[in-house]
Amino acid sequence: MRPNTIVFGASGFVGQAISRALKADKHSVLELSRNEVNLLDRGSCEKIQHLVNDGDLVVLAFARAPARNLEDIFENLIMMNNVLNALRIKELSYVLNISSDAVYSDSKELLNEHSIMAPISAHGIMHCMRERLVDQTFGNIAGHLRPTLIFGKDDPHNGYGPNLFLRKISAGEDIILFGEGEEMRDHIHINDVASVAVEMIKIHHFGSINAATGQLRSFHVIANSMVRLSNAKCKVLTSQRNGPMPHDGYRAFDNNALRQLLPNIKFLTIENYLLGENT
């Protein structure tokens, strides 16, 4: 049986998890990475058209991430434009675009799927523009999944947060927080993000879903909890903050839309992840 779900960016952190979850749910999956298709090359359009058939579902999980500057934004837009130009001649059944909560402006209110999209970071601008491109091409059959900070195995970015803290602990190195580590943020495990993606695909959920647990914790609390549970000898240290605190130190979500989609979801906590559950 030929694949009917095509995952672009299947070798990436999020794409790989979604592919794995789809196959576990008995979906037939074609995994595409940069090894199969160079999305920066206009010549990729013809190859994509040969790989995708009418009726297929498509997951857009590719990106040069995190986008940090104008060049990164351009590269991501070129890739998306090439993919959409290839796919626009196909009668697809559903398109799921993996976006980011970075599309939202800062707010002291709970963020939801209807919050103002006014990003100030290059990463947020990139994802906002990519969403617009997807909507222009497949707006009537497209869904956008917007994860908040993701933790879990195989994250290649080594970004500030649980993944970096765990690597520091494993190496016996002290964890140095930005400032006092007082920012309040939401963190979600990669497998939970994949579960949301699979459900959106199964029901062809049109519109957006924020992948967030609805629970806030500071980096200070997270780091100390991880050190304690690991019985590590390293320390959690503070430092002088060199720039403004991201999101004014607060990024909270109303995840009612996610819970309506998956009413029985039980989010994996950082502590349970550290103890080896569902890793």
C-alpha positions as CSV (number, residue, x, y, z in Angstrom):
1,M,0.0,0.0,0.0
2,R,1.4,3.4,-1.0
3,P,1.9,6.0,1.7
4,N,-1.0,8.5,2.1
5,T,0.6,10.7,4.8
6,I,3.7,12.6,3.7
7,V,5.9,14.2,6.4
8,F,8.2,16.9,5.2
9,G,11.1,17.4,7.7
10,A,10.8,13.8,9.0
11,S,14.4,13.8,10.3
12,G,13.9,16.8,12.5
13,F,13.0,16.8,16.2
14,V,9.3,17.4,15.7
15,G,8.9,15.7,12.3
16,Q,10.5,12.5,13.5
17,A,8.2,12.4,16.6
18,I,5.1,12.9,14.4
19,S,6.2,10.3,12.0
20,R,6.8,7.8,14.8
21,A,3.4,8.5,16.3
22,L,1.6,8.3,13.0
23,K,3.2,4.8,12.3
24,A,2.2,3.7,15.8
25,D,-1.3,4.7,14.9
26,K,-1.2,2.5,11.8
27,H,-0.9,5.4,9.3
28,S,1.0,4.7,6.1
29,V,3.8,7.3,6.1
30,L,6.3,8.6,3.6
31,E,9.1,10.3,5.4
32,L,10.9,13.1,3.5
33,S,14.1,14.9,4.8
34,R,16.7,17.0,3.2
35,N,18.4,13.8,2.1
36,E,15.5,13.0,-0.2
37,V,14.5,16.5,-1.2
38,N,16.5,19.8,-1.0
39,L,13.6,22.2,-0.4
40,L,15.9,25.3,-1.1
41,D,16.2,24.1,-4.7
42,R,13.4,25.1,-7.1
43,G,14.0,21.8,-8.8
44,S,12.5,20.1,-5.8
45,C,9.0,21.0,-7.0
46,E,9.0,18.4,-9.7
47,K,10.3,15.7,-7.4
48,I,7.7,16.5,-4.8
49,Q,4.9,16.3,-7.4
50,H,6.0,12.8,-8.3
51,L,6.0,11.8,-4.6
52,V,2.6,13.2,-3.6
53,N,-0.7,12.1,-5.0
54,D,-4.2,13.5,-4.9
55,G,-5.9,12.5,-1.7
56,D,-2.7,12.5,0.4
57,L,-2.3,14.2,3.7
58,V,0.7,16.4,4.2
59,V,2.6,17.4,7.3
60,L,4.9,20.5,7.0
61,A,7.4,19.9,9.8
62,F,10.5,21.3,8.0
63,A,12.3,24.4,9.1
64,R,15.7,26.0,9.7
65,A,15.1,26.6,13.3
66,P,15.3,28.6,15.4
67,A,15.2,31.5,12.9
68,R,17.5,34.2,14.3
69,N,17.9,36.7,11.6
70,L,16.6,37.9,8.2
71,E,18.6,35.3,6.3
72,D,17.0,32.5,8.3
73,I,13.6,34.0,7.6
74,F,14.3,34.1,3.9
75,E,15.5,30.5,3.8
76,N,12.4,29.3,5.6
77,L,10.1,31.2,3.3
78,I,11.9,29.9,0.2
79,M,11.5,26.3,1.4
80,M,7.8,26.8,2.1
81,N,7.2,28.6,-1.2
82,N,8.9,25.7,-3.1
83,V,6.8,23.1,-1.3
84,L,3.5,25.0,-1.8
85,N,4.2,25.6,-5.4
86,A,4.7,21.9,-5.9
87,L,1.6,20.9,-3.9
88,R,-0.9,23.5,-5.2
89,I,-1.7,21.3,-8.2
90,K,-2.6,18.4,-6.0
91,E,-6.1,17.7,-4.5
92,L,-4.8,17.1,-1.0
93,S,-7.2,15.9,1.8
94,Y,-5.5,17.8,4.6
95,V,-2.4,19.9,5.4
96,L,-0.9,20.2,8.9
97,N,1.6,23.0,9.3
98,I,3.9,22.9,12.3
99,S,4.2,26.4,13.5
100,S,5.1,27.9,16.9
101,D,3.6,29.9,19.8
102,A,6.2,32.6,18.9
103,V,3.6,33.9,16.4
104,Y,1.8,35.6,19.3
105,S,2.7,39.0,20.8
106,D,3.6,39.2,24.5
107,S,0.6,39.4,26.9
108,K,-0.2,39.2,30.6
109,E,-3.4,37.5,29.6
110,L,-3.7,33.8,28.8
111,L,-2.9,33.2,25.2
112,N,-5.3,31.3,23.0
113,E,-5.8,30.5,19.4
114,H,-7.4,33.8,18.8
115,S,-4.8,35.9,20.5
116,I,-3.1,38.7,18.5
117,M,-0.4,37.5,16.2
118,A,2.2,40.3,16.3
119,P,5.6,38.5,16.7
120,I,8.7,40.5,17.6
121,S,11.3,37.7,17.1
122,A,12.7,36.5,13.8
123,H,11.4,33.0,14.7
124,G,7.9,34.3,15.3
125,I,7.9,36.4,12.2
126,M,9.0,33.5,10.1
127,H,6.3,31.2,11.4
128,C,3.6,33.9,11.0
129,M,4.6,34.5,7.4
130,R,4.7,30.7,6.7
131,E,1.2,30.3,8.2
132,R,-0.1,33.0,5.8
133,L,1.5,31.3,2.8
134,V,-0.1,28.0,3.8
135,D,-3.5,29.6,4.3
136,Q,-3.3,31.4,0.9
137,T,-2.8,28.0,-0.8
138,F,-4.7,25.5,1.4
139,G,-6.7,27.7,3.8
140,N,-9.8,25.6,3.5
141,I,-8.0,22.3,4.4
142,A,-5.2,23.4,6.6
143,G,-4.4,23.2,10.3
144,H,-1.7,24.9,12.3
145,L,-0.1,23.3,15.3
146,R,1.7,25.9,17.5
147,P,3.8,24.3,20.2
148,T,5.3,26.2,23.1
149,L,8.7,25.2,24.5
150,I,9.3,21.5,23.8
151,F,11.5,19.2,25.8
152,G,12.5,15.6,25.1
153,K,15.1,13.3,23.8
154,D,16.9,14.1,20.5
155,D,16.4,17.8,20.6
156,P,19.3,19.1,18.5
157,H,19.0,22.8,19.4
158,N,20.4,22.6,23.0
159,G,18.3,25.6,23.8
160,Y,18.0,27.1,27.3
161,G,15.7,25.0,29.4
162,P,15.1,21.4,30.5
163,N,17.1,19.8,27.6
164,L,20.1,21.9,28.3
165,F,19.8,21.5,32.0
166,L,19.8,17.7,31.7
167,R,22.9,17.8,29.5
168,K,24.6,19.9,32.0
169,I,23.6,17.5,34.8
170,S,24.8,14.5,32.7
171,A,28.2,16.2,32.1
172,G,28.5,17.0,35.8
173,E,28.5,20.8,35.0
174,D,26.7,23.5,37.0
175,I,23.6,25.0,35.5
176,I,23.8,28.8,35.0
177,L,20.5,30.5,34.9
178,F,19.7,33.7,33.0
179,G,19.3,36.2,35.9
180,E,17.4,34.4,38.7
181,G,15.7,32.0,36.3
182,E,12.4,33.7,37.3
183,E,10.6,33.6,33.9
184,M,7.4,31.7,34.1
185,R,7.0,29.4,31.1
186,D,5.0,26.4,29.8
187,H,7.0,23.3,28.7
188,I,5.5,20.3,26.8
189,H,7.1,17.0,26.0
190,I,7.7,16.1,22.3
191,N,5.5,13.0,22.5
192,D,2.6,15.1,23.6
193,V,3.1,17.4,20.7
194,A,3.1,14.4,18.4
195,S,-0.1,13.1,19.9
196,V,-1.8,16.4,19.3
197,A,-0.6,16.4,15.7
198,V,-1.9,12.8,15.1
199,E,-5.3,13.7,16.4
200,M,-5.5,16.9,14.2
201,I,-4.6,14.7,11.2
202,K,-7.1,12.0,12.1
203,I,-10.1,14.4,12.3
204,H,-8.7,16.9,9.8
205,H,-8.8,19.7,12.3
206,F,-9.0,23.0,10.4
207,G,-7.6,26.1,12.1
208,S,-5.1,26.4,14.9
209,I,-4.2,24.5,18.1
210,N,-1.8,25.6,20.7
211,A,0.3,22.7,22.1
212,A,0.7,23.7,25.7
213,T,0.1,22.1,29.1
214,G,-1.5,25.2,30.7
215,Q,1.0,24.9,33.6
216,L,3.6,27.6,34.3
217,R,6.9,27.0,36.1
218,S,10.1,29.0,36.4
219,F,13.4,27.9,35.1
220,H,14.7,28.2,38.6
221,V,12.2,25.7,39.9
222,I,12.7,23.3,36.9
223,A,16.5,23.4,37.2
224,N,16.5,22.7,41.0
225,S,14.0,19.9,40.6
226,M,16.1,18.2,38.0
227,V,19.2,18.4,40.0
228,R,17.5,17.1,43.1
229,L,15.9,14.1,41.2
230,S,19.2,13.3,39.5
231,N,21.1,13.2,42.8
232,A,23.6,15.3,41.0
233,K,26.5,17.2,42.7
234,C,26.3,20.1,40.3
235,K,24.8,23.5,41.4
236,V,22.2,25.8,40.0
237,L,23.7,29.3,39.8
238,T,22.3,32.6,38.8
239,S,23.9,35.3,36.6
240,Q,23.6,38.9,35.7
241,R,21.0,39.3,32.9
242,N,22.5,41.0,29.9
243,G,19.3,41.8,28.0
244,P,15.6,42.2,28.5
245,M,13.7,39.2,29.9
246,P,11.9,37.3,27.1
247,H,8.2,37.8,27.0
248,D,8.5,40.0,30.1
249,G,9.0,36.8,32.1
250,Y,5.4,35.5,31.5
251,R,4.0,33.2,28.8
252,A,0.8,31.5,29.8
253,F,-1.8,29.6,27.8
254,D,-5.5,28.8,27.8
255,N,-5.4,25.2,26.3
256,N,-9.1,24.6,26.3
257,A,-9.0,24.0,22.5
258,L,-6.4,21.3,22.9
259,R,-8.3,19.6,25.7
260,Q,-11.5,19.6,23.6
261,L,-9.4,17.9,20.9
262,L,-7.9,15.4,23.3
263,P,-10.0,15.4,26.5
264,N,-8.1,12.5,28.1
265,I,-4.5,13.7,27.4
266,K,-2.2,13.4,30.4
267,F,0.9,15.6,29.9
268,L,4.3,14.1,30.7
269,T,5.9,16.3,33.4
270,I,9.6,17.1,33.4
271,E,10.0,15.1,36.6
272,N,8.4,12.0,35.1
273,Y,10.5,12.5,31.9
274,L,13.6,12.6,34.1
275,L,12.6,9.4,35.8
276,G,12.4,7.6,32.4
277,E,8.7,7.6,31.7
278,N,7.7,7.7,28.0
279,T,11.1,9.0,26.9
